[in-house]
Amino acid sequence: MTPLPPSLLRSEYLTNPLGLNSTSPRFSWILEHPRRASRQTAYQVIVSPEPSFLDKEVGDYWDSGRVESERTSGVVYDGVPLWSGKLYFWKVRWWDGEGKVSPWSDPAWFEMGLFQERDWKAKWISRQEAAEFSSRGNVTLGVLSGESIQNMGIYLRKEFKVKGETRRARIYVSGLGYYELRLNGRKVGDHVLDPAQTDYRKVALYSVFDITADIREKNSLAVILGNGRHIKAYGYGKPRLMLQVHLERENELIERVVSDETWKTSSGALLENGIYLGERYDARLEQDGWDLPGFDDSSWAGAEVVEGPRLAPQLIPPIRVTERLRPVQTWSLRPDVHVFDFGQNFSGWVRLTARGPRDREIRIRHAELVNEDGTLNVLPNQNAEATDIYLLKGQGDEVYEPRFTYHGFRYAEVSGYPGELSRDCLEGCFVHSDVSKNGDFRCSHDLLNRVHQNVLWGQLSNLMSIPTDCPQRDERQGWLGDAHLSAEEAIFNFDMAAFYGKFLEDIRLAQREDGSLPDTVPPYLGKLYPADPAWGIAYLELAWLLYYYYDDERILQKHFAGMRRYVDHLTKNADGKIIQKLGKYGDWCSPGVVAPKKTPLELTSTWCYYRAVSLLSSFADVLGRPDDVRSYARLADDIKTAFNAKFLLDDQYAAGRVGPADKNPNQTSNILPLALDMVPPEKKEIVLGRLLDSVVKEWDYHPDTGILGTRYLLDVLTENGHGEKAFRVATQRTYPGWGYMVEQGATTLWERWEKLTGGGMNSHNHIMLGSIDAWFYRVIAGLKCTAPGWKKMIIRPPLFAGLTEASAEVMTVRGKAGVSWRREERSLQLTVQVPVGTEAELHLPLLEEAGLIKEGESVIWRDGTASGQTAEILFLRRENEFVLFRVGSGFYVFRSEATG
Ligand code: RAM
């Protein structure tokens, strides 16, 4: 049997990437083989700008030759230098364990970005403030204070002519804070809230669009700029644009159209825009045809050339409108005030269709909650006005969708609507970074399925080109704690490689000379240095997860120096190996409180210090730096000793250390050292016992944990033989717990365990308690990655009373890993999919001592011993009620039967 051609080819992270800037892009592919237990033993990659060369199997830019290697992801280009802006093709074939070679894959392609500074001929441009005043001076909406000028959309335009046929046309564009780009009257691409957020002092990201099909003889480029995060309050100036069009003719000559002082600028219908504020769009001020060739822009002012940051390509999935929701319920508060319930809390905006008299003003307010009388409860929005206003021009059906704002909401209140407001007039647009769905989970327990859905909605609502804490209030920042605590769950569900890769770069750019990091990245809030170690550790945790799940060593290489500087910064702040001063939030938001009352900040900070140093030591190991491995391992050991000496008192950690009255065991203080195996072996059972005292006796199977403890609670219970108890905690419907939120009508996860409807910290769409979802994949479905890049995995269906089936699927870097199991009274069926190159350890439950286990038709276990051995299914050992086998790649169907 010959291996199948590789499929799903990716260059760098993406299937069809435009604008790569790494001069050594990486290649990945997925393998399939009709035979079980297959693995790649060698590969060959060829690269050429000429597709016809690939047909002849010639890689004139790179021919890797036959490389003996199992690597199927992140293979680094090593050919002749690549050209800026050029298109390349590549393909790959592979050899299996028997030395048989596959056919070549279909070709894939990638295109380089403008990675040399001299490629950029365009200039950053904006609109002169003075002109803005004079042209808007007679608009009497009472909004022309200094701040509102900031809030006005900036309109820019430029026409150009093209002779002859264009073979290839590209636009490279960045507009800070946000832009909408139009070509010949139509929006280019489907990105919204572009570009991705960064610290604009240091870098701005550009997108690349293929516009070959849209080029005419006469063309007009039109751009609206919005504020986004590029605002004075954060130390940035007014919005600005950088744009470059490349046109390629038959004769290969490249012609450019660039942003410069010849562009024209004006204000327009977008009178106000702010992420928190919302928009005010006055359709009466639309200038017909402004985005078409031939428009008379003689009254428009010339653009002003301004300074701007360096550019880098945006390689993360763009923010898009990914789903359109219809209202599920609606009611009226007054004859012209209506509330719409979309049935789901989400991030985005409302698309409005209206027909009515000129001058009519329609207002849309957004809220996560409603009061008992049906009015909106906007308290969770805090200072975010979250109101979009549209003024009708009075010409037929008018459709309005905001551009430069977004809201976190389930309910929208519409006032001022002319005529009958039917449900068809409103659509909820779900807006977030459009990461591809990579995993799937389902089980027989409805409540857990609902929690899983809430996690998905919460996770996506908080992917806005950076991982945010919430989408509704005037915050929405890249809090590092929230980011790393939910990252493993995100990685199971979505392809996060590029997204977190970009965020790590944001973190790196935010690092100060002294190695410290801020709590939020990009550091818009400025003041948040140095981070609480439980937030700052995101730098290492995210790098670790990217390495572990995506086999991405380059991430470790790239950030090793920065991560080491962060660890050294922690060391500088340690006193006798204990970090006393850096903690600010610690085990944030445990039941009933925001700041931790039971878990000391020194404990969480020092624990993170230990964790960071241990991670750094293992990164050094991956990167082949033995001295660093040893020295950081030694340091980790010393921290552990100091940690135990300071916090392990009376057979438990930190009891009575915060409040003198609090002598009871505290969950998080005990969970954290157990999670990292820091507890001295002779004390482990006792400490675990104290944790169980709290979870079972004091809290009746509920968490008394904030975001740190929650991340590890279920895992610590499960890994120490109390999976059944963890399951009970996970399935509680009473306070505090995930099921309690569901019972209270939550459609996302909350920031607090409590149901809070007043002001203060009570977002109903936070993701920081979302780690439970990773536990669903690993424990409920029983699919666990145990070596970097899913080289190894363990499949182990749990035997929890009340759970009869579960399944999960994950698209790993090696291909699809899947498990599906179902338990009946006297049997358990388990189907397993193992990717090529992965080794799976299966834990098959024995339903009774004299049980029988079969794979397909062959018996592999009978009467207490392994039987019918095959090369594909290797018996390992028996562990209590589980029999362990090892299998290679392929699809398997097992059945465990009670025969007695
Ligand atoms: C809140 C955020 C976030 C948390 C910080 C410490 O403001 O919502 O979730 O990380 O506090």
Boltz pocket constraint, residues with backbone or C-beta under 6 A from the ligand:
constraints:
  - pocket:
      binder: B
      contacts: [[A, 469], [A, 470], [A, 475], [A, 479], [A, 480], [A, 481], [A, 482], [A, 585], [A, 588], [A, 751], [A, 766], [A, 768]]
      max_distance: 6.0
